[in-house]
Amino acid sequence: MRGPAENVDLATRFLADDDTHYHHWPFCPEIIVPVCSPSYLSTHGQLVHAGNGEGHVLLHLTDAEQQWQDAWGSVADRKTSRAKWLEFSDYAVVLQGAMNGQGVALGWLSNVSTALLQGTLVRASDRQINTGRTHQLVAPPSRPLRPIVSDIAAWMIAEMQAELERLHPLLGPDTL
């Protein structure tokens, strides 16, 4: 989700509400939830953020270790944590590792909502962070906005809102 979205019809980015560089539509609040497979949770138990992480494996994206440390407490402090760390250069691989039972990953709701609803991923702890930012669907203004792009954006937004409503009991009031 970095860099310009000029050679695509639709992408996701974080933008200011008054950004005029793209056509944009609000898509999903940025909510981050630690996730893992049901089998991992059954074997290792919940991740306790005030603890030292012993017995857990934290999966993270290269160059994103700071996100664990900034938000997740002492369990993510590499100086004191007893958790093991697995690092990947692709977020899809991070999530696949979590689904395969290899550890706990940070799950951005815009990416893990379907897996949470299907039960292939579950919450690894009771902690979640609502950053206050919103993922935006964006289309570059350098090309004409085709009606099909607007239709697809509307469909994607409707699907995400339906998933957020179904996740509401699991994640609480900050998800809508």
Disulfide bonds with the S-S distance in Angstrom:
none
